[in-house]
């Protein structure tokens, strides 16, 4: 992969979730302007990796650096302020807030960003996000909890974009979505990459992951078992069979 | 005529209860902290305000001093005591009851065991004439106005501003708000300070018509608890409606059923709990 321009570097991290030893020396990199995908079965530590990077479950050992800065000891809100946004598993929309209020949360002055959502630095604001997701514009005054699964996923992605982040962590955005929507979200991710954002995508959906990825990591039992470009991985039938059951 | 006077009595007690219970319910809802110290905050705030009035004669300064001293006290109680209990509500109840006992004894030493009344400011003394030839104590009437203003300000802040939306988001999913770049712990500490400020201030406001005496901390706490339970834990709108209900029930019960007045406010609560255990505006658990 493009070693030259690494945005996120995860180096030999060991993370515990409660008492269980989940990530057992995992390393990976996300290059600037690329989509890196982490593929793996359930319970292999995918979400724990996302939580480790976001600072929600910091690793006990190993280092994570983002834009050349070590994240050790950083609270989640400070990591976010460095330019990292999260599209969490299960979407975690604020159901009591309206769609509009959901989108504005990350633009608060409290988040070290500029305020009302429009006219802030970077491409994304209330207007452009609603242009990208017209369904959100239609439902701007509705509560987040009243949206369908697909709309909630759009809101989760839109909410992440509002922070104009350099890197977006996406944890199984295809979960629970109809196949048509999965294809649509694949296109959305590629368009986000074209806008200059990098993505670390965690997926179980093999097709989606292979479609959008510039580089693929395969995780088994808290370690990277294999990594390659999607093209190379497609030919590794043994890897696919052993680690992904395909 | 008496009906209207009792309604005014109900609304003025309701206004006072709202000042106390709004912060109380937000503390429950936002921070998931069950603090029994809120009644003591009321009484102590009232005593401190009383001393300020004695020394300076300035009622506004008394409101400010009563509120801010309690906000500061609460910061230390929260930071060094309540934080250690984590999510253990039983421990929080026991701990804060202990805090009340200590503070109550300190207050007894300083202000004595007599019932003390805080003199209202000069402009609020005497009666006010309302339409329909009704004469009503001016102070209690102004308290209704004051409660309504504070209620409106809190509601606009909570429902209509971006920071209010973040607080509501934090009630739902604290971790996600943190992951969006917002120091949610600091924000909640500020909300907790605001709640304590309101409690201390309500003691100053209440001291001018209910008077201050040892034991008042529990009486007012019980009423505030009823408000919070009727309105629904964590709901600001619930605190508004619940305060008015409890105030009115109390006023009419004192007039119509004086022999039952001590527990009249519990009757609507018991009935409501049968049919709507989460309270009027509460979310189902």
Interface residues (C-beta under 8 A of the other chain):
Chain A: X54 X55 X56 X75 X76 X77 X80 X81 X85 X86 X88 X92 X94 X95 X96 X97 X101 X102 X104 X105 X106 X107 X108 X110 X111 X112 X113 X115 X116 X159 X163
Chain B: X162 X163 X165 X166 X168 X169 X171 X172 X173 X175 X176 X177 X178 X179 X180 X181 X182 X183 X184 X187
